[in-house]
């Protein structure tokens, strides 16, 4: 299912796969004057990501 609601989140490149974890704007948490991804389950559950250091995989943040 395609998410058509505006979202914020983080994504990783794991090998040749792009893994995204995001929150809709209604679920996002305030951070100063901005909104940030409400961390929770999802991409963080992916074994390759969860079993390594945070900066082991290329990642980015974007408004999705």
PQR file with spaces between the fields and no chain letter, atoms N, CA, C, O and H, PARSE charges and radii, in Angstrom:
ATOM       1  N    UNK     1       0.842   -1.175    0.000 -0.4000 1.5000
ATOM       2  CA   UNK     1       0.000    0.000    0.000 -0.0000 2.0000
ATOM       3  C    UNK     1       0.890    1.242    0.000  0.5500 1.7000
ATOM       4  O    UNK     1       1.861    1.321    0.752 -0.5500 1.4000
ATOM       5  N    UNK     2       0.555    2.191   -0.835 -0.4000 1.5000
ATOM       6  CA   UNK     2       1.334    3.417   -0.922 -0.0000 2.0000
ATOM       7  C    UNK     2       0.831    4.425    0.117  0.5500 1.7000
ATOM       8  O    UNK     2      -0.369    4.676    0.224 -0.5500 1.4000
ATOM       9  H    UNK     2      -0.234    2.127   -1.446  0.4000 1.0000
ATOM      10  N    UNK     3       1.762    4.993    0.871 -0.4000 1.5000
ATOM      11  CA   UNK     3       1.418    6.018    1.857 -0.0000 2.0000
ATOM      12  C    UNK     3       1.299    7.347    1.123  0.5500 1.7000
ATOM      13  O    UNK     3       2.277    7.840    0.563 -0.5500 1.4000
ATOM      14  H    UNK     3       2.737    4.789    0.784  0.4000 1.0000
ATOM      15  N    UNK     4       0.103    7.924    1.125 -0.4000 1.5000
ATOM      16  CA   UNK     4      -0.095    9.192    0.419 -0.0000 2.0000
ATOM      17  C    UNK     4      -0.121   10.382    1.368  0.5500 1.7000
ATOM      18  O    UNK     4      -0.200   11.527    0.924 -0.5500 1.4000
ATOM      19  H    UNK     4      -0.692    7.523    1.580  0.4000 1.0000
ATOM      20  N    UNK     5      -0.053   10.118    2.685 -0.4000 1.5000
ATOM      21  CA   UNK     5      -0.020   11.211    3.647 -0.0000 2.0000
ATOM      22  C    UNK     5       1.383   11.777    3.753  0.5500 1.7000
ATOM      23  O    UNK     5       2.352   11.024    3.665 -0.5500 1.4000
ATOM      24  H    UNK     5       0.011    9.187    3.046  0.4000 1.0000
ATOM      25  N    UNK     6       1.520   13.091    3.941 -0.4000 1.5000
ATOM      26  CA   UNK     6       2.851   13.669    4.166 -0.0000 2.0000
ATOM      27  C    UNK     6       3.486   13.013    5.400  0.5500 1.7000
ATOM      28  O    UNK     6       2.818   12.795    6.411 -0.5500 1.4000
ATOM      29  H    UNK     6       0.733   13.703    4.013  0.4000 1.0000
ATOM      30  N    UNK     7       4.777   12.704    5.302 -0.4000 1.5000
ATOM      31  CA   UNK     7       5.482   11.990    6.361 -0.0000 2.0000
ATOM      32  C    UNK     7       6.882   12.538    6.546  0.5500 1.7000
ATOM      33  O    UNK     7       7.418   13.227    5.679 -0.5500 1.4000
ATOM      34  H    UNK     7       5.319   12.881    4.480  0.4000 1.0000
ATOM      35  N    UNK     8       7.469   12.219    7.696 -0.4000 1.5000
ATOM      36  CA   UNK     8       8.885   12.467    7.946 -0.0000 2.0000
ATOM      37  C    UNK     8       9.480   11.136    8.387  0.5500 1.7000
ATOM      38  O    UNK     8       8.775   10.298    8.950 -0.5500 1.4000
ATOM      39  H    UNK     8       7.034   11.659    8.401  0.4000 1.0000
ATOM      40  N    UNK     9      10.766   10.938    8.137 -0.4000 1.5000
ATOM      41  CA   UNK     9      11.356    9.671    8.542 -0.0000 2.0000
ATOM      42  C    UNK     9      12.828    9.576    8.234  0.5500 1.7000
ATOM      43  O    UNK     9      13.498   10.562    7.929 -0.5500 1.4000
ATOM      44  H    UNK     9      11.339   11.619    7.681  0.4000 1.0000
ATOM      45  N    UNK    10      13.304    8.352    8.326 -0.4000 1.5000
ATOM      46  CA   UNK    10      14.700    8.044    8.065 -0.0000 2.0000
ATOM      47  C    UNK    10      14.744    6.857    7.111  0.5500 1.7000
ATOM      48  O    UNK    10      13.844    6.017    7.107 -0.5500 1.4000
ATOM      49  H    UNK    10      12.759    7.551    8.574  0.4000 1.0000
ATOM      50  N    UNK    11      15.793    6.798    6.308 -0.4000 1.5000
ATOM      51  CA   UNK    11      15.949    5.641    5.432 -0.0000 2.0000
ATOM      52  C    UNK    11      17.389    5.186    5.442  0.5500 1.7000
ATOM      53  O    UNK    11      18.305    5.973    5.684 -0.5500 1.4000
ATOM      54  H    UNK    11      16.524    7.481    6.311  0.4000 1.0000
ATOM      55  N    UNK    12      17.580    3.900    5.176 -0.4000 1.5000
ATOM      56  CA   UNK    12      18.908    3.290    5.118 -0.0000 2.0000
ATOM      57  C    UNK    12      19.070    2.564    3.797  0.5500 1.7000
ATOM      58  O    UNK    12      18.091    2.102    3.210 -0.5500 1.4000
ATOM      59  H    UNK    12      16.837    3.261    4.980  0.4000 1.0000
ATOM      60  N    UNK    13      20.285    2.465    3.336 -0.4000 1.5000
ATOM      61  CA   UNK    13      20.603    1.593    2.214 -0.0000 2.0000
ATOM      62  C    UNK    13      21.291    0.378    2.820  0.5500 1.7000
ATOM      63  O    UNK    13      22.384    0.490    3.374 -0.5500 1.4000
ATOM      64  H    UNK    13      21.080    2.840    3.813  0.4000 1.0000
ATOM      65  N    UNK    14      20.657   -0.769    2.718 -0.4000 1.5000
ATOM      66  CA   UNK    14      21.198   -2.023    3.236 -0.0000 2.0000
ATOM      67  C    UNK    14      21.460   -2.910    2.033  0.5500 1.7000
ATOM      68  O    UNK    14      20.535   -3.498    1.472 -0.5500 1.4000
ATOM      69  H    UNK    14      19.769   -0.860    2.268  0.4000 1.0000
ATOM      70  N    UNK    15      22.723   -3.005    1.638 -0.4000 1.5000
ATOM      71  CA   UNK    15      23.049   -3.715    0.396 -0.0000 2.0000
ATOM      72  C    UNK    15      22.426   -2.966   -0.765  0.5500 1.7000
ATOM      73  O    UNK    15      22.723   -1.792   -0.986 -0.5500 1.4000
ATOM      74  H    UNK    15      23.474   -2.527    2.093  0.4000 1.0000
ATOM      75  N    UNK    16      21.570   -3.635   -1.499 -0.4000 1.5000
ATOM      76  CA   UNK    16      20.894   -3.018   -2.636 -0.0000 2.0000
ATOM      77  C    UNK    16      19.445   -2.644   -2.311  0.5500 1.7000
ATOM      78  O    UNK    16      18.673   -2.318   -3.212 -0.5500 1.4000
ATOM      79  H    UNK    16      21.328   -4.589   -1.319  0.4000 1.0000
ATOM      80  N    UNK    17      19.079   -2.691   -1.035 -0.4000 1.5000
ATOM      81  CA   UNK    17      17.694   -2.439   -0.627 -0.0000 2.0000
ATOM      82  C    UNK    17      17.599   -1.109    0.110  0.5500 1.7000
ATOM      83  O    UNK    17      18.449   -0.791    0.942 -0.5500 1.4000
ATOM      84  H    UNK    17      19.707   -2.956   -0.303  0.4000 1.0000
ATOM      85  N    UNK    18      16.567   -0.336   -0.197 -0.4000 1.5000
ATOM      86  CA   UNK    18      16.283    0.906    0.514 -0.0000 2.0000
ATOM      87  C    UNK    18      15.207    0.594    1.556  0.5500 1.7000
ATOM      88  O    UNK    18      14.109    0.157    1.211 -0.5500 1.4000
ATOM      89  H    UNK    18      15.877   -0.594   -0.873  0.4000 1.0000
ATOM      90  N    UNK    19      15.526    0.820    2.822 -0.4000 1.5000
ATOM      91  CA   UNK    19      14.602    0.549    3.931 -0.0000 2.0000
ATOM      92  C    UNK    19      14.200    1.886    4.536  0.5500 1.7000
ATOM      93  O    UNK    19      15.064    2.684    4.899 -0.5500 1.4000
ATOM      94  H    UNK    19      16.418    1.176    3.103  0.4000 1.0000
ATOM      95  N    UNK    20      12.908    2.138    4.648 -0.4000 1.5000
ATOM      96  CA   UNK    20      12.422    3.412    5.196 -0.0000 2.0000
ATOM      97  C    UNK    20      11.574    3.160    6.436  0.5500 1.7000
ATOM      98  O    UNK    20      10.843    2.172    6.516 -0.5500 1.4000
ATOM      99  H    UNK    20      12.206    1.489    4.353  0.4000 1.0000
ATOM     100  N    UNK    21      11.681    4.056    7.385 -0.4000 1.5000
ATOM     101  CA   UNK    21      10.837    4.046    8.573 -0.0000 2.0000
ATOM     102  C    UNK    21      10.327    5.469    8.716  0.5500 1.7000
ATOM     103  O    UNK    21      11.126    6.404    8.759 -0.5500 1.4000
ATOM     104  H    UNK    21      12.274    4.859    7.319  0.4000 1.0000
ATOM     105  N    UNK    22       9.024    5.653    8.791 -0.4000 1.5000
ATOM     106  CA   UNK    22       8.493    7.005    8.766 -0.0000 2.0000
ATOM     107  C    UNK    22       7.278    7.156    9.675  0.5500 1.7000
ATOM     108  O    UNK    22       6.672    6.178   10.112 -0.5500 1.4000
ATOM     109  H    UNK    22       8.375    4.893    8.757  0.4000 1.0000
ATOM     110  N    UNK    23       6.948    8.406    9.939 -0.4000 1.5000
ATOM     111  CA   UNK    23       5.767    8.780   10.708 -0.0000 2.0000
ATOM     112  C    UNK    23       4.986    9.798    9.889  0.5500 1.7000
ATOM     113  O    UNK    23       5.574   10.668    9.246 -0.5500 1.4000
ATOM     114  H    UNK    23       7.440    9.201    9.584  0.4000 1.0000
ATOM     115  N    UNK    24       3.662    9.688    9.913 -0.4000 1.5000
ATOM     116  CA   UNK    24       2.868   10.731    9.280 -0.0000 2.0000
ATOM     117  C    UNK    24       3.048   12.007   10.095  0.5500 1.7000
ATOM     118  O    UNK    24       3.506   11.956   11.236 -0.5500 1.4000
ATOM     119  H    UNK    24       3.184    8.982   10.435  0.4000 1.0000
ATOM     120  N    UNK    25       2.692   13.141    9.521 -0.4000 1.5000
ATOM     121  CA   UNK    25       2.844   14.398   10.249 -0.0000 2.0000
ATOM     122  C    UNK    25       2.012   14.398   11.528  0.5500 1.7000
ATOM     123  O    UNK    25       2.403   15.018   12.517 -0.5500 1.4000
ATOM     124  H    UNK    25       2.319   13.182    8.594  0.4000 1.0000
ATOM     125  N    UNK    26       0.867   13.709   11.521 -0.4000 1.5000
ATOM     126  CA   UNK    26       0.037   13.628   12.726 -0.0000 2.0000
ATOM     127  C    UNK    26       0.732   12.814   13.823  0.5500 1.7000
ATOM     128  O    UNK    26       0.500   13.056   15.008 -0.5500 1.4000
ATOM     129  H    UNK    26       0.549   13.205   10.718  0.4000 1.0000
ATOM     130  N    UNK    27       1.585   11.846   13.441 -0.4000 1.5000
ATOM     131  CA   UNK    27       2.299   11.004   14.411 -0.0000 2.0000
ATOM     132  C    UNK    27       3.663   11.569   14.798  0.5500 1.7000
ATOM     133  O    UNK    27       4.247   11.146   15.795 -0.5500 1.4000
ATOM     134  H    UNK    27       1.773   11.649   12.479  0.4000 1.0000
ATOM     135  N    UNK    28       4.171   12.516   14.018 -0.4000 1.5000
ATOM     136  CA   UNK    28       5.512   13.056   14.248 -0.0000 2.0000
ATOM     137  C    UNK    28       5.591   13.798   15.579  0.5500 1.7000
ATOM     138  O    UNK    28       4.592   14.297   16.095 -0.5500 1.4000
ATOM     139  H    UNK    28       3.696   12.859   13.208  0.4000 1.0000
ATOM     140  N    UNK    29       6.810   13.857   16.120 -0.4000 1.5000
ATOM     141  CA   UNK    29       7.035   14.523   17.401 -0.0000 2.0000
ATOM     142  C    UNK    29       7.660   15.897   17.176  0.5500 1.7000
ATOM     143  O    UNK    29       8.525   16.045   16.312 -0.5500 1.4000
ATOM     144  H    UNK    29       7.623   13.452   15.700  0.4000 1.0000
ATOM     145  N    UNK    30       7.234   16.907   17.946 -0.4000 1.5000
ATOM     146  CA   UNK    30       7.851   18.229   17.815 -0.0000 2.0000
ATOM     147  C    UNK    30       9.309   18.202   18.279  0.5500 1.7000
ATOM     148  O    UNK    30       9.650   17.539   19.259 -0.5500 1.4000
ATOM     149  H    UNK    30       6.532   16.786   18.648  0.4000 1.0000
ATOM     150  N    UNK    31      10.152   18.929   17.564 -0.4000 1.5000
ATOM     151  CA   UNK    31      11.566   19.073   17.915 -0.0000 2.0000
ATOM     152  C    UNK    31      11.938   20.509   17.598  0.5500 1.7000
ATOM     153  O    UNK    31      12.305   20.820   16.465 -0.5500 1.4000
ATOM     154  H    UNK    31       9.875   19.468   16.768  0.4000 1.0000
ATOM     155  N    UNK    32      11.846   21.390   18.589 -0.4000 1.5000
ATOM     156  CA   UNK    32      12.044   22.819   18.333 -0.0000 2.0000
ATOM     157  C    UNK    32      10.933   23.315   17.426  0.5500 1.7000
ATOM     158  O    UNK    32       9.753   23.110   17.712 -0.5500 1.4000
ATOM     159  H    UNK    32      11.548   21.137   19.509  0.4000 1.0000
ATOM     160  N    UNK    33      11.307   23.971   16.327 -0.4000 1.5000
ATOM     161  CA   UNK    33      10.333   24.474   15.360 -0.0000 2.0000
ATOM     162  C    UNK    33      10.014   23.447   14.276  0.5500 1.7000
ATOM     163  O    UNK    33       9.315   23.762   13.313 -0.5500 1.4000
ATOM     164  H    UNK    33      12.266   24.138   16.094  0.4000 1.0000
ATOM     165  N    UNK    34      10.515   22.239   14.423 -0.4000 1.5000
ATOM     166  CA   UNK    34      10.378   21.206   13.386 -0.0000 2.0000
ATOM     167  C    UNK    34       9.583   20.017   13.905  0.5500 1.7000
ATOM     168  O    UNK    34       9.219   19.958   15.079 -0.5500 1.4000
ATOM     169  H    UNK    34      11.083   21.983   15.205  0.4000 1.0000
ATOM     170  N    UNK    35       9.322   19.078   13.014 -0.4000 1.5000
ATOM     171  CA   UNK    35       8.741   17.789   13.380 -0.0000 2.0000
ATOM     172  C    UNK    35       9.769   16.720   13.060  0.5500 1.7000
ATOM     173  O    UNK    35      10.510   16.833   12.083 -0.5500 1.4000
ATOM     174  H    UNK    35       9.618   19.126   12.060  0.4000 1.0000
ATOM     175  N    UNK    36       9.813   15.673   13.892 -0.4000 1.5000
ATOM     176  CA   UNK    36      10.759   14.589   13.676 -0.0000 2.0000
ATOM     177  C    UNK    36      10.035   13.256   13.733  0.5500 1.7000
ATOM     178  O    UNK    36       8.935   13.150   14.277 -0.5500 1.4000
ATOM     179  H    UNK    36       9.212   15.582   14.686  0.4000 1.0000
ATOM     180  N    UNK    37      10.655   12.263   13.174 -0.4000 1.5000
ATOM     181  CA   UNK    37      10.107   10.909   13.144 -0.0000 2.0000
ATOM     182  C    UNK    37       9.955   10.378   14.557  0.5500 1.7000
ATOM     183  O    UNK    37      10.893   10.436   15.353 -0.5500 1.4000
ATOM     184  H    UNK    37      11.547   12.348   12.732  0.4000 1.0000
ATOM     185  N    UNK    38       8.774    9.862   14.870 -0.4000 1.5000
ATOM     186  CA   UNK    38       8.531    9.247   16.174 -0.0000 2.0000
ATOM     187  C    UNK    38       9.104    7.833   16.125  0.5500 1.7000
ATOM     188  O    UNK    38       8.469    6.925   15.587 -0.5500 1.4000
ATOM     189  H    UNK    38       8.012    9.815   14.225  0.4000 1.0000
ATOM     190  N    UNK    39      10.286    7.642   16.675 -0.4000 1.5000
ATOM     191  CA   UNK    39      10.962    6.346   16.602 -0.0000 2.0000
ATOM     192  C    UNK    39      10.107    5.259   17.220  0.5500 1.7000
ATOM     193  O    UNK    39       9.448    5.468   18.238 -0.5500 1.4000
ATOM     194  H    UNK    39      10.802    8.380   17.111  0.4000 1.0000
ATOM     195  N    UNK    40      10.128    4.122   16.603 -0.4000 1.5000
ATOM     196  CA   UNK    40       9.364    2.994   17.095 -0.0000 2.0000
ATOM     197  C    UNK    40       9.727    1.750   16.301  0.5500 1.7000
ATOM     198  O    UNK    40      10.808    1.693   15.715 -0.5500 1.4000
ATOM     199  H    UNK    40      10.663    3.953   15.776  0.4000 1.0000
ATOM     200  N    UNK    41       8.851    0.753   16.267 -0.4000 1.5000
ATOM     201  CA   UNK    41       9.142   -0.441   15.487 -0.0000 2.0000
ATOM     202  C    UNK    41       9.194   -0.107   14.010  0.5500 1.7000
ATOM     203  O    UNK    41       9.051    1.063   13.652 -0.5500 1.4000
ATOM     204  H    UNK    41       7.973    0.799   16.743  0.4000 1.0000
ATOM     205  N    UNK    42       9.383   -1.044   13.174 -0.4000 1.5000
ATOM     206  CA   UNK    42       9.466   -0.807   11.742 -0.0000 2.0000
ATOM     207  C    UNK    42      10.864   -1.129   11.276  0.5500 1.7000
ATOM     208  O    UNK    42      11.365   -2.222   11.536 -0.5500 1.4000
ATOM     209  H    UNK    42       9.498   -1.994   13.465  0.4000 1.0000
ATOM     210  N    UNK    43      11.514   -0.190   10.583 -0.4000 1.5000
ATOM     211  CA   UNK    43      12.834   -0.467   10.010 -0.0000 2.0000
ATOM     212  C    UNK    43      13.849   -0.852   11.080  0.5500 1.7000
ATOM     213  O    UNK    43      14.761   -1.632   10.807 -0.5500 1.4000
ATOM     214  H    UNK    43      11.107    0.699   10.372  0.4000 1.0000
ATOM     215  N    UNK    44      13.708   -0.318   12.297 -0.4000 1.5000
ATOM     216  CA   UNK    44      14.652   -0.664   13.352 -0.0000 2.0000
ATOM     217  C    UNK    44      14.584   -2.140   13.689  0.5500 1.7000
ATOM     218  O    UNK    44      15.491   -2.665   14.335 -0.5500 1.4000
ATOM     219  H    UNK    44      12.967    0.316   12.519  0.4000 1.0000
ATOM     220  N    UNK    45      13.533   -2.817   13.270 -0.4000 1.5000
ATOM     221  CA   UNK    45      13.393   -4.240   13.525 -0.0000 2.0000
ATOM     222  C    UNK    45      14.154   -5.080   12.497  0.5500 1.7000
ATOM     223  O    UNK    45      14.332   -6.279   12.712 -0.5500 1.4000
ATOM     224  H    UNK    45      12.797   -2.390   12.746  0.4000 1.0000
ATOM     225  N    UNK    46      14.601   -4.501   11.407 -0.4000 1.5000
ATOM     226  CA   UNK    46      15.326   -5.247   10.383 -0.0000 2.0000
ATOM     227  C    UNK    46      16.632   -5.751   10.979  0.5500 1.7000
ATOM     228  O    UNK    46      17.417   -4.962   11.504 -0.5500 1.4000
ATOM     229  H    UNK    46      14.457   -3.527   11.232  0.4000 1.0000
ATOM     230  N    UNK    47      16.872   -7.045   10.906 -0.4000 1.5000
ATOM     231  CA   UNK    47      18.007   -7.670   11.593 -0.0000 2.0000
ATOM     232  C    UNK    47      19.344   -7.046   11.212  0.5500 1.7000
ATOM     233  O    UNK    47      20.175   -6.811   12.089 -0.5500 1.4000
ATOM     234  H    UNK    47      16.235   -7.686   10.479  0.4000 1.0000
ATOM     235  N    UNK    48      19.575   -6.774    9.941 -0.4000 1.5000
ATOM     236  CA   UNK    48      20.858   -6.202    9.528 -0.0000 2.0000
ATOM     237  C    UNK    48      21.107   -4.837   10.153  0.5500 1.7000
ATOM     238  O    UNK    48      22.253   -4.503   10.456 -0.5500 1.4000
ATOM     239  H    UNK    48      18.900   -6.965    9.228  0.4000 1.0000
ATOM     240  N    UNK    49      20.076   -4.054   10.350 -0.4000 1.5000
ATOM     241  CA   UNK    49      20.219   -2.725   10.934 -0.0000 2.0000
ATOM     242  C    UNK    49      20.313   -2.826   12.453  0.5500 1.7000
ATOM     243  O    UNK    49      21.190   -2.221   13.069 -0.5500 1.4000
ATOM     244  H    UNK    49      19.146   -4.325   10.104  0.4000 1.0000
ATOM     245  N    UNK    50      19.412   -3.588   13.047 -0.4000 1.5000
ATOM     246  CA   UNK    50      19.332   -3.683   14.503 -0.0000 2.0000
ATOM     247  C    UNK    50      20.566   -4.332   15.122  0.5500 1.7000
ATOM     248  O    UNK    50      20.884   -4.075   16.283 -0.5500 1.4000
ATOM     249  H    UNK    50      18.699   -4.080   12.546  0.4000 1.0000
ATOM     250  N    UNK    51      21.261   -5.168   14.358 -0.4000 1.5000
ATOM     251  CA   UNK    51      22.401   -5.891   14.932 -0.0000 2.0000
ATOM     252  C    UNK    51      23.739   -5.180   14.720  0.5500 1.7000
ATOM     253  O    UNK    51      24.785   -5.730   15.064 -0.5500 1.4000
ATOM     254  H    UNK    51      21.002   -5.377   13.415  0.4000 1.0000
ATOM     255  N    UNK    52      23.724   -3.973   14.163 -0.4000 1.5000
ATOM     256  CA   UNK    52      24.962   -3.240   13.905 -0.0000 2.0000
ATOM     257  C    UNK    52      24.900   -1.855   14.534  0.5500 1.7000
ATOM     258  O    UNK    52      23.854   -1.427   15.022 -0.5500 1.4000
ATOM     259  H    UNK    52      22.874   -3.526   13.884  0.4000 1.0000
ATOM     260  N    UNK    53      26.030   -1.164   14.516 -0.4000 1.5000
ATOM     261  CA   UNK    53      26.086    0.200   15.045 -0.0000 2.0000
ATOM     262  C    UNK    53      25.242    1.129   14.176  0.5500 1.7000
ATOM     263  O    UNK    53      25.062    0.882   12.983 -0.5500 1.4000
ATOM     264  H    UNK    53      26.880   -1.512   14.119  0.4000 1.0000
ATOM     265  N    UNK    54      24.728    2.192   14.778 -0.4000 1.5000
ATOM     266  CA   UNK    54      23.828    3.132   14.104 -0.0000 2.0000
ATOM     267  C    UNK    54      24.412    3.664   12.797  0.5500 1.7000
ATOM     268  O    UNK    54      23.691    3.802   11.809 -0.5500 1.4000
ATOM     269  H    UNK    54      24.874    2.393   15.747  0.4000 1.0000
ATOM     270  N    UNK    55      25.708    3.963   12.785 -0.4000 1.5000
ATOM     271  CA   UNK    55      26.304    4.569   11.596 -0.0000 2.0000
ATOM     272  C    UNK    55      26.944    3.560   10.648  0.5500 1.7000
ATOM     273  O    UNK    55      27.718    3.956    9.777 -0.5500 1.4000
ATOM     274  H    UNK    55      26.294    3.851   13.588  0.4000 1.0000
ATOM     275  N    UNK    56      26.646    2.274   10.790 -0.4000 1.5000
ATOM     276  CA   UNK    56      27.240    1.250    9.926 -0.0000 2.0000
ATOM     277  C    UNK    56      26.650    1.264    8.511  0.5500 1.7000
ATOM     278  O    UNK    56      27.321    0.852    7.565 -0.5500 1.4000
ATOM     279  H    UNK    56      26.017    1.953   11.498  0.4000 1.0000
ATOM     280  N    UNK    57      25.424    1.726    8.355 -0.4000 1.5000
ATOM     281  CA   UNK    57      24.758    1.720    7.053 -0.0000 2.0000
ATOM     282  C    UNK    57      24.532    3.150    6.570  0.5500 1.7000
ATOM     283  O    UNK    57      24.200    4.027    7.369 -0.5500 1.4000
ATOM     284  H    UNK    57      24.879    2.061    9.124  0.4000 1.0000
ATOM     285  N    UNK    58      24.710    3.396    5.261 -0.4000 1.5000
ATOM     286  CA   UNK    58      24.396    4.723    4.734 -0.0000 2.0000
ATOM     287  C    UNK    58      22.924    5.026    5.020  0.5500 1.7000
ATOM     288  O    UNK    58      22.069    4.152    4.880 -0.5500 1.4000
ATOM     289  H    UNK    58      24.979    2.685    4.612  0.4000 1.0000
ATOM     290  N    UNK    59      22.636    6.251    5.414 -0.4000 1.5000
ATOM     291  CA   UNK    59      21.273    6.619    5.743 -0.0000 2.0000
ATOM     292  C    UNK    59      21.038    8.085    5.406  0.5500 1.7000
ATOM     293  O    UNK    59      21.976    8.827    5.117 -0.5500 1.4000
ATOM     294  H    UNK    59      23.331    6.962    5.527  0.4000 1.0000
ATOM     295  N    UNK    60      19.809    8.479    5.446 -0.4000 1.5000
ATOM     296  CA   UNK    60      19.459    9.871    5.207 -0.0000 2.0000
ATOM     297  C    UNK    60      18.137   10.185    5.863  0.5500 1.7000
ATOM     298  O    UNK    60      17.413    9.297    6.312 -0.5500 1.4000
ATOM     299  H    UNK    60      19.046    7.876    5.681  0.4000 1.0000
ATOM     300  N    UNK    61      17.842   11.458    5.908 -0.4000 1.5000
ATOM     301  CA   UNK    61      16.562   11.905    6.445 -0.0000 2.0000
ATOM     302  C    UNK    61      15.915   12.752    5.376  0.5500 1.7000
ATOM     303  O    UNK    61      16.572   13.510    4.662 -0.5500 1.4000
ATOM     304  H    UNK    61      18.431   12.180    5.544  0.4000 1.0000
ATOM     305  N    UNK    62      14.619   12.603    5.287 -0.4000 1.5000
ATOM     306  CA   UNK    62      13.929   13.314    4.232 -0.0000 2.0000
ATOM     307  C    UNK    62      12.479   13.504    4.603  0.5500 1.7000
ATOM     308  O    UNK    62      11.922   12.781    5.429 -0.5500 1.4000
ATOM     309  H    UNK    62      14.085   11.988    5.867  0.4000 1.0000
ATOM     310  N    UNK    63      11.900   14.465    3.989 -0.4000 1.5000
ATOM     311  CA   UNK    63      10.454   14.644    4.078 -0.0000 2.0000
ATOM     312  C    UNK    63       9.896   13.772    2.977  0.5500 1.7000
ATOM     313  O    UNK    63      10.190   14.000    1.804 -0.5500 1.4000
ATOM     314  H    UNK    63      12.352   15.052    3.317  0.4000 1.0000
ATOM     315  N    UNK    64       9.105   12.788    3.323 -0.4000 1.5000
ATOM     316  CA   UNK    64       8.604   11.813    2.341 -0.0000 2.0000
ATOM     317  C    UNK    64       7.223   12.157    1.867  0.5500 1.7000
ATOM     318  O    UNK    64       6.658   11.440    1.041 -0.5500 1.4000
ATOM     319  H    UNK    64       8.866   12.602    4.276  0.4000 1.0000
